[in-house]
Amino acid sequence: MTSMRDDRADHTIGADGLIWWCLARLRSSIAVGVTAGIVWMASLAALPVTVGRAVDAAIDDTASGGWTRTVPALTLLTAVALVGALAGAVRHRMAVTLWIRTRLLVEGRLTDRLLDRRGGVDRPTGELLSLGVGDATKIGLVADITNRGAGAVVTVIVVAVWLLSTSVSLGLIVLAVVPLTIGLFAPFLGSYDRRATAERQQLARASAAASDGITGLRIAQGVGAGPQITRWFTERSAAMHRAALSVVRLEAALFGTVGSLPMLSVVPVIWFGGTQTIEGRISAGVLVGVVGLTQFLATPIFTLGEAARTITGGRASARRVATVLSEPTTLDGETPADPEDAGIPEADEGQVGAGAERPLLELRRLSSGGLRNVSLTVAPGETVGVACGRDEDAATLAALLARHRRCPTGSVLVEGHPLGSIPLTSLHHRLSVVDTERPWLLAASLAANLRLARAEATDDELVAALERAGADELLGGADPLGRVLGERGLQLSGGQRQRVAVAQAVLSPAAVVVVVEPTSALDAVTEATVVRRFVVDDPGAGPETGGGRLLLTTSAAVLNACDRVIHLDDGLVRAAGTHHELLASDAEYGHLTGVGR
């Protein structure tokens, strides 16, 4: 049997396929629930029939002056009621179980796709939250309705057989409600599907607006944009409200009509059935049973309508989830592990340093986006700075090294292995990319955020990492590591968030750590502290440890502390050397770093 994770790897399953995938994994629970649902609803249908038989038995025993038929009839009635109660309890338990487990299965697939390191999903947080909560719940309700839906179908068939075998004319009167209801309900399913889809889309937009508004409210208030944020969210909420009302109005009209039809059929049933009873063609007990079944049919008919609505709404939600699951990954495969088979170009000696025989990191004639024919190396124990004249070049380089995108031309080798041949799950042990300008921080404790870099790090190691990152002020208080940072680290200043990310780089176990702008949000004094502790004194990179660092920055203080600097201008390697050598020979480099002659 294919494992669940293997199945989840197939992200092209489609809306109906996603629902069937969930149901297939819950088939044993569904079988128990469906059986309980059929027994439960059949018991409800049997109650008016057994009541009718008890009425006939009581009439006969009254005439004969005994209890020979009444006692067994009442015993049967009690047994039917008890069986129905027990089956109803089992059905409800299985329905809740199926709803929760289906929701968890959908959330699991979404989580797998969103955490897929091959990338490809770029949706607002609020929209993803709507998918993981609202749409997953709607799909879960499809599994929930299987129990009552199966019971409704089977019961309608059994009731139809009993009615027609008892009195064809009465049976036809009662059962005329079923095709009438279906004929009334079916044409509106398409409209309901469209309205439900629109309602889920508007809810996702409103959730995204709420998420963005909450996380950015402090910044928006600071620039006086609070009213605009409020107005934007109000507009999204109003659109969602209108879409929800459209769905509710249609539901009210349909289900109000569906629920009333069986009740309306009671009048002709009592009139026609009473006539047949007076004429002696049916007994009084049969009439009681027929009238009771007429009223009972409202339950399975309403359940079938609810099933149609639930499945339609669930398919609308499944389409939204399947759209995200089917989004193509940025990286759609692995490159061969053998460098000779990978077609790796030879190193360009004019653009690389004279490091060890096997550099920790090597870029060979790399071209992607604005980058053109870029080659460089990072040797064991070496810190290399890369000063990019364009921000987009630094972003492209970081994305390629983090494997957020595929390199169309050239190659990247980590410890002699092609980057594409290293499994994404173990890449961080060899190469780690830390973007300190846009750090990803959890709404959790400082310790939990630091341990994102190395889960097994001790408290002492966390404190040491913060000190090396120049974040001494975060170590005050009774429990500094237990301090909750808030969503995206909003309880911290921009400089503090940046230094927490630098501390993560310190803790990283990777052989090569790539850091994007480690000091861009810091004042000159704090920057000097970070440069001294992180770049110069930190043992995370140096001959004694064999680690290497690549720092993407235009800070003169950081570049001055690097062993070697590469200047990228207009996507090309313009010059390489130490910071002072480039200042003396490259005017553009001096202008870029703000230390121009």
N, C-alpha and C positions, 0 to 999 in steps of 0.2 A: 504493500500500500504506500502511496506517495505521502511523504510527511507534510505536516501543515505548513512548515516553512517553505518547502519546495513548491507547494501550491501557491503560497503567497508571492513567490517570485514571479508568477505569471500575472502581470499587471494589466493584461488586455482581456480580462474576463467578461466585461460588459455588465450592464445593469441586471438583466435576468440571470446571467451566469453567476453574478455575485450572490443573488438571493438563493439560487439553487445550491451554490457552494456552501453557504451557511446551513441550509436545511439538510444537506447530505451529511454534514458533520454532527448533526443533532438527531439523526434518524431514530436512534433507540429511544431518546426522550420524546420525540414526536410520536412514535408508535404507542408509547405508554399514554401520552396525553390524548391522542386521538381516540384510543380505546376508552379512556375515562370519559372523554367528551361525548362519545356515542352513547355510552351507558347512561350518563347523566341526563342527556336530553331525551333519550328514549324513556327514561323513568318519568320525566316530566310529562311526556306524551301519554304514558301508561296510567298516570294518576286519574284523569277524568274517565278513562275506560273502566278502571277498577272501581271507581266511585259509582259509575253506572251499574256495574255488576252487583255492587253491594246494595244499591237501591232496589234492583230486581229481586235480590235474595231476601231483603227485608220484607218486600211486598209479599213474596211467596210464603215466607215463614209466618207472617202475620195471618195469612189466610189459613195456614195449617196449624198455627199455634205452637210452633217450635223454633229452634235456633240452628237447625242442621246446615243451612246454607249461609246464614248471616255471619257466623263465627269464622268459617274459612275465608269468606270474602273480606272481612275486616282484617284477618291475619295477612292475607295477600296484599291488601292496601298498605298495611304497616310495613311489610317487607319491601314493597316498591319504594315507599318513602325513605326507608333507611338506606337501601341500595343507592338511591338517587343522591342522598346527602353525602354518603361516603365517596361516590364517584365524583360528585361536585367538588369535594375537598381535594381529591387527587388531581382533577382537571385544573383547578385554580393553581395548585402548587406547580404543576408542570408548565402551565401557561406563563407564570412569573419566571420560572427557571429558563424557559425557552427565550423569553424576551430579554432577560439579562445576558444569557450566554450568546445569543445572536448579536446583541449590541457589542459585547466584548470581542467577538470575532471580527466584526466590521472595524471597530476601533483598532484591533490588532493589525489588520491589513493596512489601515491608514498610517498607523505608527511605523510599520515596516517601510512603507513607501516614503514617508517624510524623513525617516532616519537613514534611508539608503544613501550611502556616501557618494554614489554616482550622481546625485543631484537631480535637477530637472523640475522640481516643484517650487514655485515662487508665488505663494498666495498670502494675502493678509492674515494676520494671526486670528482676527475675529472670524473670518470665513472658515478657517480650519477648525476653529472651536465649534462653529455651527455644524460643520460636517461631523465632527467627532462626538457631538452631544445630540443635536436635534435630528440629523439625518440618520445616524446610527440607531437612535430610538425608533424612528419611523420604520426602519427595516426590521428591527426587533419585533415590532407589533405584527409584522407579517407572520413570523413564527408563532406568536401568541395566538393569532386567530385560527390557526390550523385545527386546534382542538374543538372549539365551538363550531367552526365552519364545517368540519367533517361530521360532527353530530347533527348539524342542521340539515345537511344533504341527506344523510341516512334516515333521519327522522321524518322528513317530508315524504320520502319514498314509502316508508313503513306506514305512515298515517294515511297516505293515498290508497295503499292496498287495503287497509282495514276499512276505510270509509266506503270504497267501491264494493267491497265484499259484503258489507252490511246493508247499504242502500245506495244503489247506483245514482239515483236522482239527488239525494242529499250529498253524496260524495262529489258529484260534479259541481253542485252549487258552492260547496266549501273550497274545492280545489281550483275553481275559476280564479281565485285570488292570486294564485302563484304565477301563472303566465301574465296576468294583468300587471302584477308588480314588476316582473322582469321586463315586460314591454315598456313600462313607465321609467324604470331605472336605467336600463342599458344605454339609451341615447345620450344620457347626461354624463356617462363615464369619461368620454373624451374631453368634455368641458371641465370636468372635475380634475382630470389629469393636468390640463393646462394651468388651471388656477392653482393647484397644489404646487406645481413646478415653480410658478411665478412667486408664490408665497415663500417657498424655501429660498429662492434667489434673493428676495427682498430681505428676508431674515438674515442671510449671510452678509449682505451689504450693511445692514444695521449693526450687526455684531462686529463687523470690521470697523465701522465708524466708532462704536463704543470703545473697542480695544485701543484704537489709535488716539481717541480723545482722552482716555484715562492715562495712557502712558505718556502722552505729550502735553497734558494739561498744564503742568508747571511751567514748561517752556512757553506754551501759548499764552498763559497769563502774563508771563514776563514781557512779552512783546505786544501785549494788548490785544491778542487774537482770541481771547476767551469767548466773546460773543459769537465770533464766526464759527468756532468749534461747536458751540451749543446749537447754532442755527443749522449747521451741517448735520449734526446728529438728529435734530428734530425733523428735518426733511426726510432723512432715511427712515426714521421711526414711523413717520406719517405714511410713507409709501408701504412699509411693512404692514402697518395697521390696515390700510385699505385692501391690500392683498389678502390678509387674513380674514377680514370681513367678507370679502367676495367668496372665499371658500366656505365660511360659516353659513352665509345666507343660502348657498346652494345646498349645503347639508341639511339645514333646517327645513327647506322646502321639500326636499326629497324624502327625508326620513319622517317628517310629519305626515306626508301622504302615505308612505309605505306602512307606517305604524297604524294608520287609521283604517286601511282597507279591510283587514281581517275583522275589525270591530263592526264595520258596516255590514259585513256578510252575516252577522249574528241574527239580524232582523228576519231576512228571508228564511234562514235555517230554522229559527224557532217557529215561524208561521207554517212552513211546509212540513217540518218534522212533527209539529203538534198535530197537524191534520192527519199525518200517517199514524201517529200514536192513537188518536181517537178512533181511526178506522181499524186499528188492531194490526197494522202491517209491521210496526216496530214496537218494542216495549218502551216503557218510561225510562228504564235504565239506559237503553241505547240512545234515546234522545238526550239524556243528561251527558252521555259520553260524547255525542256529536257536537253539542253546544260547547262543551268543555274543550274539545279539540279545535273548534273554530276559534275560540279565544286563544288557545295555546299556539296556534299557527303564527300568531303575531311574533312570537319569540324566534323561531327558526327563520322566518321571512326577514325579520329585522336583522338577524345575525348574518344572513346571506348578503343583505345590503351592506352591512358593516364590513363584511369580508371583502366585497367588491371595492368599497371605499378604501379600506386599509391596504389592500394589494395595490391599488392604483397609486395611493400616496407613497407606499413603500417603493414602488418602481420609480417614481419621480425622484425620491431621495437616493435610490440606488444609482440612478443615472448620474447624479451629481458626484457621488463617491467614486463611481467607475471612471468618470472623467479625470479625476485627480490620479487615480491608480494607473490609468493608461497613459499619463503624460510621459513622453520619452525621457530617459535619463540623459544627462549630459555626456556621461561616459557609458557607451553601450557595449563594452567588451574589454578584454585584457589583451595586451600585446605579448608576443612570444617572450619566454623567459631567457632564451639564449641570445646574447647581443649580436652574434653573427647572423642569426636568422631574422633579427629585427631590422636589419638595414641601417644600423647606427653609423652616422658619418664620423670620420676621423676628427680628432680634436684640432682646433685651429690654434697653434702654438702662439700666435701673435696676440691672442686675446685671453689666454689663461695664465694663471700664476705658476710658479715653480714649486708646487707643493710636493706631497709624497707621491710615490709611484701610483697609488690608487687613491684619488681624492674621495672624500666622503660624499661630496656633491659635485656633479659635473653637468654643465649645460653645453651642448654641442650644436652650434648653428641653428639655434632656436628661432622660429618665425611663427608668430601668432598675433592677430590683431595688428597693433602698431609696432610690435617688436620685429626686428629684421636681423637675421643671422647673428643672434646673440650667443656668445660662448663665454663661460667663466667656470672657475672651480673654487671649491672650499676644501682645504686640506685639513687633516686631523690637527686639532689645537689651534685653528685659525679663525679669526673673526674678519669677515669680509663685508664691507659696506657697499651698497649700490645706490648711487644718487641718480634718480630719474628726472629728466627735464620735464616730463609730462606725468601727471598723476595717473592717467589711464595706463601708462606703461608699467608702473609699479603694481597697479591692481591686476593687470593681465599676468604679470610674472607671479604674483602671489596665488592667483587662481589656478595657474598651470601647475605650480608646485603642490598645491593642496588637492590637485586633481578634481577641481570643480569644473574644469573643461579639458577637452582633449587637445593635445598639441598636433597641429596639422603637418608641421615641417620641423625637422630636427629631432633631438632626443634629450632626455634627462636621465642621468644615471645616479643612483643613490647607493653608495658602497659598492659600486661596480655593477649593480643590477638596474635594468631598465625600469623606470618609474611605473610603467604600465603593467609590469610583471609582478609587482608587489601587491598582495591582497590588500584591499582597502581596510579590512578589519585589523591588520597588523601594521599598516603604513605608519601610524603614529609612533611606533617603536623605532623607526628608522628616520622619519622626517616629520617634523611638526611645524605647522604654520600658525602663528599667533598674530592676529590683527588687533593691535592695541587701540586703534582709533575707533573701531566698532566692535568692542569686546562683547562676547555672548555670555551674559551673567544670569544666573538663576535667581528667582525670588526666594532665596534660601540663605543659610548662614555663610559667613566668610569662609569658614573651613570647607563647607561643601563645595563652594565655587573653586577654591584652590585645588581641591582633590579631583576636579574634573581633569586636571593635567596628570595627576598620579594618585590613583585611588588609595594606595597603601601608604602614603606619606604620613609620618607621625606629626603630632602637634608641634614638636620642636623644629621639624623640617619646615613646616608651614610658617612658623615665626621667622626662621632664618631666611626663607624666600621673600617674605614681606620686607625684611630689613634690607636685603640685597636689592630689592626693587625701590628702595627709598620711601616706603610707606609706613614710616615709624609712627605717624599719628594714628594709624588704624590699630595700633597695639595697645592703646590706652584703655582703661576700664577694667571691670572685674572679669569679664569673659569676652575678650576681643574677638576670638575666633568664632564665638557663637552669635555674633552680631548679624542680624538679618539685613541683607542688602536691598530688598525690595525688588519689584519687577524691573528687569534689565539694569539692576544696580542703581535705581533712581535715588536711593538714600545716600549715594556717594556723589561727590563732585566729579567733573569730567577728568580731572587729573588723578583723582583717587581710583576711578574705574580703570584708567590707563595703567596705573602702577599695579593694580590687582592682576591685570593681564600680563604685565611684565613678570610678576611673581609666578604666574602660571608657566611662563616660558622658562623661568629658573628651575621649576619643578619638573619640567618635561624630561622624560627618559630617552628622548630621541637622540640619535647620533648627530643629526643636524637640526638646528632650530632656526626657523625663518621668522623674523620679527618685523612687522610693518609699523614704522614710525613709533618707536618706543617712548619718545619724549615730546611729541608735538603739542600736547595740552599742558605742558609744565612751564613754570617760570624759570628764569636762568639759574637761580640758586638751586632749586629742586632738580633741575635737569643735570647740573654738575654733580649732584649727589648720586643720581641714578647712573650717570655715565661712569663715575668712579667705582661704584659698588657692582653694577651689573656688567659693564663692558670690560673694565680694567681689572678689578679685583675678584670678580665672581669666578670660582673654580669650575663652573658649568662648562666653560670652553677653555681649553688650554692644553699644552703639551702633556701635563700630568694626567689629564682625563681622556684625551683623544677625541673630545667632542668638537663640533664646529658650529659657527653661527653665520647667518647671512642676514644683515640688517638693511632693510629698505627704508632709506631716510634721506632727507636733505639737510639735517641738522649738522652744522659744522662741528659742534662739540662731540657728537656721536661719531661722525666720520673721522675726526682727528684721533679718536681712541681705537679705531679699527686697524688691523694689521695691513690691510690693503683695501683700496677703493676702486670701484668700477663706475665710470661716468657714462650713463646712457642718455644720449641726446637724439631726439627724433627717432627713437626706436633702435638706434645703432650704438654699438660700443664706441664711444668717442676717444676715451683714454683710460688707462689703468695705472695705478701706482699708489703711493701713500698720499694722505691728505695734503701734506705740504708740497709734495712733488706736483700734484695736480694744480694746486694754487699757483705754482710758479710757471707751469707750462700751458694751462688751459683757462683762458679768460672766462669762457662760458661756465665752467665749473665754479669759479670764484663768484660769479654773479648769481648762480643758482643757490649757493650756500650762504650768500650774504656776506662773504668775506672777500669780495672782489678787490682787485688792485685799483 
